Amino acid sequence: MRKTLPLCTALLLGLLAGGAALAQAPASTLPTPLPADLTAPAQAEPATTPLLQQLQDAVDLPLAGAQQRAALCSPPTAFVCVNKQCECQRFTCARCGIKSFTCDENTGKSSCVCKTC
């Protein structure tokens, strides 16, 4: 125990002295400037990219086709009425909302009435 205490003290003092020496050392070189392409003003980007435009069209325009409808009401559930209500809300009455929706789980028949805008 007596031999390790001076060794630990010497290590601790060495670390503190080394840190103080590094803190006092002057900077030897100036930092290199950033390349011009990073500091140049940003160029005007197009309002939309093709992918963004495609996504906006998919959301804003009425969708036609079962594959696209399945993507927005997925994953399909085991409950027929839940799937039909999703179709009613997302596609049939997407613009103004649902006024009334009825569905019979046993027969799968549903009624979707939209609000008038």
C-alpha positions in Angstrom: 0.0 0.0 0.0 2.8 2.4 0.9 4.6 1.8 -2.4 1.5 2.3 -4.6 0.6 5.6 -3.0 3.7 7.5 -4.2 3.4 5.9 -7.6 -0.3 7.0 -8.0 0.6 10.5 -6.8 3.4 10.7 -9.3 1.1 9.6 -12.1 -1.6 12.1 -11.1 0.9 15.0 -10.9 2.4 14.0 -14.2 -1.1 14.1 -15.9 -1.9 17.4 -14.4 1.5 18.9 -15.4 1.1 17.5 -19.0 -2.4 19.0 -19.3 -1.2 22.4 -18.0 1.7 22.3 -20.5 -0.7 21.6 -23.4 -3.1 24.3 -22.3 -0.2 26.9 -22.2 1.3 25.9 -25.6 0.7 28.4 -28.4 -1.0 27.4 -31.5 1.7 26.5 -34.0 -0.4 26.9 -37.2 -3.6 28.6 -38.2 -6.5 26.4 -39.1 -6.8 25.8 -42.8 -9.7 27.7 -44.5 -12.7 25.8 -45.7 -12.9 25.0 -49.5 -14.8 27.6 -51.6 -17.6 25.2 -52.5 -18.5 24.8 -48.8 -18.5 28.5 -48.1 -20.2 29.7 -51.3 -23.9 30.8 -51.0 -26.4 28.0 -51.5 -27.7 27.8 -55.0 -31.4 28.0 -55.5 -32.8 24.5 -55.4 -35.9 23.5 -57.4 -39.2 23.8 -55.6 -39.7 20.1 -55.8 -37.8 17.1 -56.8 -39.3 14.4 -59.0 -39.7 12.0 -56.1 -41.3 14.7 -53.9 -43.6 15.6 -56.7 -44.6 12.0 -57.1 -45.3 11.7 -53.4 -47.4 14.9 -53.4 -49.4 13.6 -56.4 -50.0 10.3 -54.7 -51.4 12.0 -51.6 -53.3 14.9 -53.3 -54.8 13.3 -56.3 -57.5 10.6 -56.1 -56.0 7.2 -56.4 -57.1 4.6 -58.9 -56.1 1.0 -58.6 -56.2 -1.6 -56.0 -52.5 -1.7 -55.5 -52.2 2.0 -54.6 -55.3 1.7 -52.3 -53.8 -1.3 -50.5 -50.6 0.7 -49.8 -52.5 3.4 -47.9 -54.8 1.0 -46.0 -52.3 -1.6 -45.1 -51.7 -3.9 -43.6 -55.2 -5.3 -44.2 -56.9 -6.5 -41.1 -59.0 -9.6 -40.5 -62.0 -7.4 -39.9 -63.8 -6.5 -43.2 -65.4 -3.4 -41.8 -62.1 -1.9 -40.6 -60.7 -2.3 -44.2 -63.9 -0.8 -45.7 -63.9 2.1 -43.4 -60.3 2.9 -44.3 -61.2 2.8 -48.0 -64.2 5.1 -47.3 -62.1 7.6 -45.3 -59.1 7.6 -47.6 -60.6 7.4 -51.0 -64.4 7.9 -51.2 -64.6 10.7 -48.7 -61.1 12.0 -48.6 -62.0 15.5 -49.6 -64.7 16.4 -47.1 -64.9 13.6 -44.6 -67.3 10.8 -43.7 -70.9 11.8 -42.9 -72.0 8.2 -42.0 -70.5 4.7 -42.3 -72.3 1.4 -41.6 -71.0 -2.0 -42.1 -72.1 -5.6 -41.3 -69.1 -7.9 -40.4 -71.1 -11.0 -41.3 -72.1 -10.1 -44.8 -69.3 -7.6 -45.6 -71.8 -5.1 -47.0 -71.0 -1.5 -46.1 -72.5 2.0 -46.7 -70.3 5.1 -47.0 -71.9 8.5 -47.2 -69.6 11.6 -47.5 -70.2 15.1 -46.2 -71.0 17.8 -48.7 -68.2 20.4 -49.1 
